[in-house]
Amino acid sequence: MERIVIFGATSGIARAVAEEFLAQGDELLLVGRSADALKILARDLEVLGGGKPVPWFIWDVLDFEGHAFRFRELISTHDVKGLFMAAGVLIPQKDCDADPAKTTLTFNSNLTGPAAVMGLFAEYFKEKRSGFISCLSSVAGDRGRGSITAYAASKAGLSAYLEGLANRIQHDGVLIQTVKPGYVRTAMTEGLQSMLIASPAKVARDIVKAIRCRREMIYTPFYWRYIMGVIRLIPESIFRKLGL
């Protein structure tokens, strides 16, 4: 029985993606660092799935020394056909400015850790000559941002890593997908008021559909592709004055 690994499963978007896959008949494996949170999510998904068991697995994206061991343990007990990577944090820039450790945590959580994990899965899928990796990046990484400098830079690096990974294994039957959401109504955006904010369910439908269609890059909702196209064209001297 092949499963789709949902890494960072308890985040808002990851949960919605898990629900969408489940609704379409896929088998899941939830991965995260909190056993209590994973148990609750697994029970909820089991109810949604009509009682079908949903296993879970403890793995912290920041456990760099343990990544290889945890990966071997996971694939020794589960057949995997895909990975959805949703691990990440959004730490306010003022906190990063006050404490360099918060900047380090931002990069390790959003870029270094996910890249290390995805590299292991990429080699596994490459050997199978099948499978997919879909990863949450962000529209924030499309330009250097003064208001969220560390977060935007970490997502820019993540997008570049995914692009390079796709180029490296493009002939091996593996889909490497970069997902760039705009504003999504999750705990990470609590309190944000915007006409452009989307529901996790809408974003999840876009992601799963794009995986089925084997699209390597998606903006979700779709209009963010055009918004960011305009933003990328703004001269730097003007962009800085916008205070974004």
Phi and psi in degrees as GROMACS dihedral restraints (atoms count N, CA, C in turn):
[ dihedral_restraints ]
;  ai    aj    ak    al  type     phi  dphi    fc
    3     4     5     6     1   -86.3    20    10
    4     5     6     7     1   138.9    20    10
    6     7     8     9     1  -122.3    20    10
    7     8     9    10     1   157.7    20    10
    9    10    11    12     1  -100.6    20    10
   10    11    12    13     1   123.3    20    10
   12    13    14    15     1   -82.9    20    10
   13    14    15    16     1   126.4    20    10
   15    16    17    18     1  -107.5    20    10
   16    17    18    19     1   102.7    20    10
   18    19    20    21     1   -95.7    20    10
   19    20    21    22     1   127.4    20    10
   21    22    23    24     1    79.0    20    10
   22    23    24    25     1    39.7    20    10
   24    25    26    27     1   -63.9    20    10
   25    26    27    28     1   -23.9    20    10
   27    28    29    30     1   -86.8    20    10
   28    29    30    31     1    -1.9    20    10
   30    31    32    33     1   -70.6    20    10
   31    32    33    34     1   160.3    20    10
   33    34    35    36     1   -59.9    20    10
   34    35    36    37     1   -47.7    20    10
   36    37    38    39     1   -68.9    20    10
   37    38    39    40     1   -40.9    20    10
   39    40    41    42     1   -61.3    20    10
   40    41    42    43     1   -41.9    20    10
   42    43    44    45     1   -61.1    20    10
   43    44    45    46     1   -43.6    20    10
   45    46    47    48     1   -64.2    20    10
   46    47    48    49     1   -39.6    20    10
   48    49    50    51     1   -64.8    20    10
   49    50    51    52     1   -41.5    20    10
   51    52    53    54     1   -60.2    20    10
   52    53    54    55     1   -42.7    20    10
   54    55    56    57     1   -63.5    20    10
   55    56    57    58     1   -38.7    20    10
   57    58    59    60     1   -67.5    20    10
   58    59    60    61     1   -45.0    20    10
   60    61    62    63     1   -60.9    20    10
   61    62    63    64     1   -43.8    20    10
   63    64    65    66     1   -60.9    20    10
   64    65    66    67     1   -41.9    20    10
   66    67    68    69     1   -63.1    20    10
   67    68    69    70     1   -25.6    20    10
   69    70    71    72     1   -94.7    20    10
   70    71    72    73     1     8.4    20    10
   72    73    74    75     1    92.8    20    10
   73    74    75    76     1     7.7    20    10
   75    76    77    78     1   -80.5    20    10
   76    77    78    79     1   152.6    20    10
   78    79    80    81     1   -91.2    20    10
   79    80    81    82     1   141.1    20    10
   81    82    83    84     1  -120.1    20    10
   82    83    84    85     1   157.5    20    10
   84    85    86    87     1  -135.5    20    10
   85    86    87    88     1   114.2    20    10
   87    88    89    90     1   -85.4    20    10
   88    89    90    91     1   134.3    20    10
   90    91    92    93     1  -128.3    20    10
   91    92    93    94     1   135.7    20    10
   93    94    95    96     1  -171.7    20    10
   94    95    96    97     1  -172.6    20    10
   96    97    98    99     1  -104.9    20    10
   97    98    99   100     1   -10.4    20    10
   99   100   101   102     1  -111.2    20    10
  100   101   102   103     1   112.2    20    10
  102   103   104   105     1   -62.3    20    10
  103   104   105   106     1   -41.4    20    10
  105   106   107   108     1   -62.0    20    10
  106   107   108   109     1   -46.4    20    10
  108   109   110   111     1   -65.6    20    10
  109   110   111   112     1   -39.4    20    10
  111   112   113   114     1   -66.6    20    10
  112   113   114   115     1   -38.8    20    10
  114   115   116   117     1   -61.0    20    10
  115   116   117   118     1   -44.5    20    10
  117   118   119   120     1   -63.0    20    10
  118   119   120   121     1   -46.5    20    10
  120   121   122   123     1   -63.1    20    10
  121   122   123   124     1   -42.4    20    10
  123   124   125   126     1   -61.0    20    10
  124   125   126   127     1   -41.4    20    10
  126   127   128   129     1   -64.0    20    10
  127   128   129   130     1   -42.5    20    10
  129   130   131   132     1   -60.9    20    10
  130   131   132   133     1   -44.2    20    10
  132   133   134   135     1   -69.4    20    10
  133   134   135   136     1   -33.3    20    10
  135   136   137   138     1   -63.1    20    10
  136   137   138   139     1   -39.2    20    10
  138   139   140   141     1   -63.9    20    10
  139   140   141   142     1   -46.0    20    10
  141   142   143   144     1   -62.4    20    10
  142   143   144   145     1   -33.6    20    10
  144   145   146   147     1   -88.7    20    10
  145   146   147   148     1    12.8    20    10
  147   148   149   150     1    73.9    20    10
  148   149   150   151     1    26.7    20    10
  150   151   152   153     1    95.7    20    10
  151   152   153   154     1    -1.4    20    10
  153   154   155   156     1   -67.7    20    10
  154   155   156   157     1   126.7    20    10
  156   157   158   159     1   -60.8    20    10
  157   158   159   160     1   139.7    20    10
  159   160   161   162     1  -121.0    20    10
  160   161   162   163     1   103.9    20    10
  162   163   164   165     1   -73.4    20    10
  163   164   165   166     1   160.2    20    10
  165   166   167   168     1  -137.3    20    10
  166   167   168   169     1   162.6    20    10
  168   169   170   171     1  -148.2    20    10
  169   170   171   172     1   131.3    20    10
  171   172   173   174     1   -84.5    20    10
  172   173   174   175     1   125.5    20    10
  174   175   176   177     1  -161.1    20    10
  175   176   177   178     1   119.4    20    10
  177   178   179   180     1   -96.0    20    10
  178   179   180   181     1   124.9    20    10
  180   181   182   183     1   -61.3    20    10
  181   182   183   184     1   -18.4    20    10
  183   184   185   186     1   -92.5    20    10
  184   185   186   187     1    -0.6    20    10
  186   187   188   189     1   -85.2    20    10
  187   188   189   190     1    72.5    20    10
  189   190   191   192     1   -60.8    20    10
  190   191   192   193     1   -41.2    20    10
  192   193   194   195     1   -69.4    20    10
  193   194   195   196     1   -22.7    20    10
  195   196   197   198     1   -97.6    20    10
  196   197   198   199     1    -2.7    20    10
  198   199   200   201     1   -58.5    20    10
  199   200   201   202     1   -48.8    20    10
  201   202   203   204     1   -62.2    20    10
  202   203   204   205     1   -42.2    20    10
  204   205   206   207     1   -64.7    20    10
  205   206   207   208     1   -47.2    20    10
  207   208   209   210     1   -64.1    20    10
  208   209   210   211     1   -36.9    20    10
  210   211   212   213     1   -64.0    20    10
  211   212   213   214     1   -46.9    20    10
  213   214   215   216     1   -61.7    20    10
  214   215   216   217     1   -39.2    20    10
  216   217   218   219     1   -64.6    20    10
  217   218   219   220     1   -41.1    20    10
  219   220   221   222     1   -65.1    20    10
  220   221   222   223     1   -50.6    20    10
  222   223   224   225     1   -74.9    20    10
  223   224   225   226     1   -13.9    20    10
  225   226   227   228     1   -77.3    20    10
  226   227   228   229     1   -18.9    20    10
  228   229   230   231     1  -115.5    20    10
  229   230   231   232     1   -10.9    20    10
  231   232   233   234     1  -140.3    20    10
  232   233   234   235     1   138.6    20    10
  234   235   236   237     1   -85.1    20    10
  235   236   237   238     1   133.2    20    10
  237   238   239   240     1  -121.1    20    10
  238   239   240   241     1   133.7    20    10
  240   241   242   243     1  -114.5    20    10
  241   242   243   244     1    -6.8    20    10
  243   244   245   246     1  -168.9    20    10
  244   245   246   247     1   158.8    20    10
  246   247   248   249     1  -131.9    20    10
  247   248   249   250     1   127.6    20    10
  249   250   251   252     1  -110.1    20    10
  250   251   252   253     1   115.0    20    10
  252   253   254   255     1   -99.8    20    10
  253   254   255   256     1   116.9    20    10
  255   256   257   258     1  -126.5    20    10
  256   257   258   259     1    11.2    20    10
  258   259   260   261     1   -66.3    20    10
  259   260   261   262     1   141.3    20    10
  261   262   263   264     1   164.6    20    10
  262   263   264   265     1   164.3    20    10
  264   265   266   267     1  -137.2    20    10
  265   266   267   268     1   157.0    20    10
  267   268   269   270     1  -127.2    20    10
  268   269   270   271     1    97.8    20    10
  270   271   272   273     1   -96.6    20    10
  271   272   273   274     1   128.4    20    10
  273   274   275   276     1   -51.0    20    10
  274   275   276   277     1   139.9    20    10
  276   277   278   279     1   -60.0    20    10
  277   278   279   280     1   -34.7    20    10
  279   280   281   282     1   -62.4    20    10
  280   281   282   283     1   -32.4    20    10
  282   283   284   285     1   -71.9    20    10
  283   284   285   286     1   -38.5    20    10
  285   286   287   288     1   -64.5    20    10
  286   287   288   289     1   -39.1    20    10
  288   289   290   291     1   -65.2    20    10
  289   290   291   292     1   -35.2    20    10
  291   292   293   294     1   -80.9    20    10
  292   293   294   295     1   -23.8    20    10
  294   295   296   297     1  -142.0    20    10
  295   296   297   298     1   105.2    20    10
  297   298   299   300     1   -56.3    20    10
  298   299   300   301     1   -25.4    20    10
  300   301   302   303     1   -63.6    20    10
  301   302   303   304     1   -28.3    20    10
  303   304   305   306     1   -71.5    20    10
  304   305   306   307     1   -33.0    20    10
  306   307   308   309     1   -66.8    20    10
  307   308   309   310     1   -43.9    20    10
  309   310   311   312     1   -60.1    20    10
  310   311   312   313     1   -42.8    20    10
  312   313   314   315     1   -62.8    20    10
  313   314   315   316     1   -39.0    20    10
  315   316   317   318     1   -60.0    20    10
  316   317   318   319     1   -48.5    20    10
  318   319   320   321     1   -69.3    20    10
  319   320   321   322     1   -39.3    20    10
  321   322   323   324     1   -67.7    20    10
  322   323   324   325     1   -36.8    20    10
  324   325   326   327     1   -76.8    20    10
  325   326   327   328     1   -35.6    20    10
  327   328   329   330     1   -96.6    20    10
  328   329   330   331     1   -23.1    20    10
  330   331   332   333     1  -129.0    20    10
  331   332   333   334     1   -63.4    20    10
  333   334   335   336     1   -62.6    20    10
  334   335   336   337     1   -48.7    20    10
  336   337   338   339     1   -63.8    20    10
  337   338   339   340     1   -53.5    20    10
  339   340   341   342     1   -58.1    20    10
  340   341   342   343     1   -39.0    20    10
  342   343   344   345     1   -63.1    20    10
  343   344   345   346     1   -41.0    20    10
  345   346   347   348     1   -63.2    20    10
  346   347   348   349     1   -43.3    20    10
  348   349   350   351     1   -67.5    20    10
  349   350   351   352     1   -46.8    20    10
  351   352   353   354     1   -65.3    20    10
  352   353   354   355     1   -31.1    20    10
  354   355   356   357     1   -60.4    20    10
  355   356   357   358     1   -39.1    20    10
  357   358   359   360     1   -65.9    20    10
  358   359   360   361     1   -45.9    20    10
  360   361   362   363     1   -66.1    20    10
  361   362   363   364     1   -35.9    20    10
  363   364   365   366     1   -61.0    20    10
  364   365   366   367     1   -43.8    20    10
  366   367   368   369     1   -66.4    20    10
  367   368   369   370     1   -36.9    20    10
  369   370   371   372     1   -63.1    20    10
  370   371   372   373     1   -48.0    20    10
  372   373   374   375     1   -68.2    20    10
  373   374   375   376     1   -33.8    20    10
  375   376   377   378     1   -61.4    20    10
  376   377   378   379     1   -41.8    20    10
  378   379   380   381     1   -66.2    20    10
  379   380   381   382     1   -35.2    20    10
  381   382   383   384     1   -77.4    20    10
  382   383   384   385     1   -19.8    20    10
  384   385   386   387     1    59.0    20    10
  385   386   387   388     1    38.1    20    10
  387   388   389   390     1  -164.9    20    10
  388   389   390   391     1   167.8    20    10
  390   391   392   393     1   113.8    20    10
  391   392   393   394     1   174.9    20    10
  393   394   395   396     1  -146.9    20    10
  394   395   396   397     1   152.8    20    10
  396   397   398   399     1  -126.8    20    10
  397   398   399   400     1   119.6    20    10
  399   400   401   402     1  -116.7    20    10
  400   401   402   403     1   129.2    20    10
  402   403   404   405     1  -131.8    20    10
  403   404   405   406     1   135.8    20    10
  405   406   407   408     1   -76.5    20    10
  406   407   408   409     1   112.6    20    10
  408   409   410   411     1  -103.3    20    10
  409   410   411   412     1  -136.7    20    10
  411   412   413   414     1  -168.6    20    10
  412   413   414   415     1   151.0    20    10
  414   415   416   417     1   -63.3    20    10
  415   416   417   418     1   -21.1    20    10
  417   418   419   420     1   -61.8    20    10
  418   419   420   421     1   -23.8    20    10
  420   421   422   423     1   -82.9    20    10
  421   422   423   424     1    -0.1    20    10
  423   424   425   426     1   -77.2    20    10
  424   425   426   427     1   -17.2    20    10
  426   427   428   429     1  -148.3    20    10
  427   428   429   430     1   155.3    20    10
  429   430   431   432     1   -67.3    20    10
  430   431   432   433     1   128.5    20    10
  432   433   434   435     1  -115.6    20    10
  433   434   435   436     1   129.6    20    10
  435   436   437   438     1   -72.0    20    10
  436   437   438   439     1   -33.5    20    10
  438   439   440   441     1   -79.1    20    10
  439   440   441   442     1   -25.9    20    10
  441   442   443   444     1  -137.8    20    10
  442   443   444   445     1    55.9    20    10
  444   445   446   447     1   -56.2    20    10
  445   446   447   448     1   -52.1    20    10
  447   448   449   450     1   -66.3    20    10
  448   449   450   451     1   -44.9    20    10
  450   451   452   453     1   -61.9    20    10
  451   452   453   454     1   -48.9    20    10
  453   454   455   456     1   -61.6    20    10
  454   455   456   457     1   -42.1    20    10
  456   457   458   459     1   -65.8    20    10
  457   458   459   460     1   -38.9    20    10
  459   460   461   462     1   -65.2    20    10
  460   461   462   463     1   -37.8    20    10
  462   463   464   465     1   -73.6    20    10
  463   464   465   466     1   -33.6    20    10
  465   466   467   468     1   -62.2    20    10
  466   467   468   469     1   -43.3    20    10
  468   469   470   471     1   -64.2    20    10
  469   470   471   472     1   -38.2    20    10
  471   472   473   474     1   -64.0    20    10
  472   473   474   475     1   -44.0    20    10
  474   475   476   477     1   -62.0    20    10
  475   476   477   478     1   -40.6    20    10
  477   478   479   480     1   -65.6    20    10
  478   479   480   481     1   -39.7    20    10
  480   481   482   483     1   -61.5    20    10
  481   482   483   484     1   -46.3    20    10
  483   484   485   486     1   -63.0    20    10
  484   485   486   487     1   -39.8    20    10
  486   487   488   489     1   -62.2    20    10
  487   488   489   490     1   -43.9    20    10
  489   490   491   492     1   -65.7    20    10
  490   491   492   493     1   -39.8    20    10
  492   493   494   495     1   -63.4    20    10
  493   494   495   496     1   -41.3    20    10
  495   496   497   498     1   -62.5    20    10
  496   497   498   499     1   -40.8    20    10
  498   499   500   501     1   -65.5    20    10
  499   500   501   502     1   -35.9    20    10
  501   502   503   504     1   -71.1    20    10
  502   503   504   505     1   -36.2    20    10
  504   505   506   507     1  -118.1    20    10
  505   506   507   508     1    31.0    20    10
  507   508   509   510     1   -64.5    20    10
  508   509   510   511     1   -22.5    20    10
  510   511   512   513     1  -103.0    20    10
  511   512   513   514     1    14.8    20    10
  513   514   515   516     1  -109.9    20    10
  514   515   516   517     1    13.2    20    10
  516   517   518   519     1    77.4    20    10
  517   518   519   520     1    15.6    20    10
  519   520   521   522     1  -112.3    20    10
  520   521   522   523     1   130.5    20    10
  522   523   524   525     1   -87.3    20    10
  523   524   525   526     1   125.6    20    10
  525   526   527   528     1  -113.0    20    10
  526   527   528   529     1   115.5    20    10
  528   529   530   531     1  -118.2    20    10
  529   530   531   532     1   130.5    20    10
  531   532   533   534     1  -101.2    20    10
  532   533   534   535     1   124.4    20    10
  534   535   536   537     1  -109.0    20    10
  535   536   537   538     1   123.8    20    10
  537   538   539   540     1  -117.6    20    10
  538   539   540   541     1    89.8    20    10
  540   541   542   543     1   -78.1    20    10
  541   542   543   544     1   154.0    20    10
  543   544   545   546     1   -89.7    20    10
  544   545   546   547     1  -140.8    20    10
  546   547   548   549     1   -71.1    20    10
  547   548   549   550     1   128.5    20    10
  549   550   551   552     1  -128.1    20    10
  550   551   552   553     1   138.3    20    10
  552   553   554   555     1   -76.5    20    10
  553   554   555   556     1    89.8    20    10
  555   556   557   558     1  -134.9    20    10
  556   557   558   559     1  -179.7    20    10
  558   559   560   561     1   -60.7    20    10
  559   560   561   562     1   -29.4    20    10
  561   562   563   564     1   -67.3    20    10
  562   563   564   565     1   -27.4    20    10
  564   565   566   567     1  -111.6    20    10
  565   566   567   568     1    20.8    20    10
  567   568   569   570     1   -56.1    20    10
  568   569   570   571     1   131.2    20    10
  570   571   572   573     1    91.9    20    10
  571   572   573   574     1   -11.9    20    10
  573   574   575   576     1   -74.4    20    10
  574   575   576   577     1   130.3    20    10
  576   577   578   579     1  -111.4    20    10
  577   578   579   580     1   117.1    20    10
  579   580   581   582     1  -157.6    20    10
  580   581   582   583     1   141.0    20    10
  582   583   584   585     1   -68.9    20    10
  583   584   585   586     1   -17.0    20    10
  585   586   587   588     1   -93.9    20    10
  586   587   588   589     1     0.2    20    10
  588   589   590   591     1   -73.3    20    10
  589   590   591   592     1   138.1    20    10
  591   592   593   594     1  -114.0    20    10
  592   593   594   595     1   160.6    20    10
  594   595   596   597     1   -81.6    20    10
  595   596   597   598     1   150.6    20    10
  597   598   599   600     1   -57.9    20    10
  598   599   600   601     1   -34.8    20    10
  600   601   602   603     1   -63.8    20    10
  601   602   603   604     1   -41.0    20    10
  603   604   605   606     1   -63.2    20    10
  604   605   606   607     1   -46.2    20    10
  606   607   608   609     1   -63.3    20    10
  607   608   609   610     1   -41.1    20    10
  609   610   611   612     1   -61.6    20    10
  610   611   612   613     1   -42.0    20    10
  612   613   614   615     1   -61.8    20    10
  613   614   615   616     1   -41.0    20    10
  615   616   617   618     1   -62.9    20    10
  616   617   618   619     1   -42.4    20    10
  618   619   620   621     1   -65.2    20    10
  619   620   621   622     1   -50.3    20    10
  621   622   623   624     1   -64.8    20    10
  622   623   624   625     1   -39.8    20    10
  624   625   626   627     1   -61.7    20    10
  625   626   627   628     1   -41.4    20    10
  627   628   629   630     1   -66.7    20    10
  628   629   630   631     1   -34.2    20    10
  630   631   632   633     1   -65.0    20    10
  631   632   633   634     1   -44.9    20    10
  633   634   635   636     1   -60.1    20    10
  634   635   636   637     1   -36.5    20    10
  636   637   638   639     1   -86.2    20    10
  637   638   639   640     1    -2.0    20    10
  639   640   641   642     1    57.8    20    10
  640   641   642   643     1    47.7    20    10
  642   643   644   645     1   -90.4    20    10
  643   644   645   646     1   131.9    20    10
  645   646   647   648     1   -81.5    20    10
  646   647   648   649     1   -21.7    20    10
  648   649   650   651     1  -142.2    20    10
  649   650   651   652     1   128.9    20    10
  651   652   653   654     1  -137.5    20    10
  652   653   654   655     1   142.9    20    10
  654   655   656   657     1  -102.0    20    10
  655   656   657   658     1   139.1    20    10
  657   658   659   660     1  -142.5    20    10
  658   659   660   661     1   132.9    20    10
  660   661   662   663     1   -56.6    20    10
  661   662   663   664     1   165.2    20    10
  663   664   665   666     1   -58.6    20    10
  664   665   666   667     1   -30.2    20    10
  666   667   668   669     1   -67.0    20    10
  667   668   669   670     1   -16.3    20    10
  669   670   671   672     1   -65.9    20    10
  670   671   672   673     1   -24.7    20    10
  672   673   674   675     1   -60.3    20    10
  673   674   675   676     1   -41.0    20    10
  675   676   677   678     1   -79.1    20    10
  676   677   678   679     1   -37.5    20    10
  678   679   680   681     1   -60.2    20    10
  679   680   681   682     1   -47.5    20    10
  681   682   683   684     1   -72.0    20    10
  682   683   684   685     1   -28.3    20    10
  684   685   686   687     1   -60.9    20    10
  685   686   687   688     1   -41.6    20    10
  687   688   689   690     1   -68.5    20    10
  688   689   690   691     1   -44.1    20    10
  690   691   692   693     1   -62.5    20    10
  691   692   693   694     1   -37.0    20    10
  693   694   695   696     1   -67.2    20    10
  694   695   696   697     1   -22.3    20    10
  696   697   698   699     1   -85.7    20    10
  697   698   699   700     1   -11.1    20    10
  699   700   701   702     1   -69.1    20    10
  700   701   702   703     1   126.9    20    10
  702   703   704   705     1   -57.5    20    10
  703   704   705   706     1   147.1    20    10
  705   706   707   708     1   -58.9    20    10
  706   707   708   709     1   -38.4    20    10
  708   709   710   711     1   -61.5    20    10
  709   710   711   712     1   -35.1    20    10
  711   712   713   714     1   -80.7    20    10
  712   713   714   715     1   -40.6    20    10
  714   715   716   717     1   -57.2    20    10
  715   716   717   718     1   -39.8    20    10
  717   718   719   720     1   -64.4    20    10
  718   719   720   721     1   -35.1    20    10
  720   721   722   723     1   -70.3    20    10
  721   722   723   724     1   -20.5    20    10
  723   724   725   726     1   -73.1    20    10
  724   725   726   727     1   -19.7    20    10
  726   727   728   729     1    68.3    20    10
  727   728   729   730     1    28.5    20    10
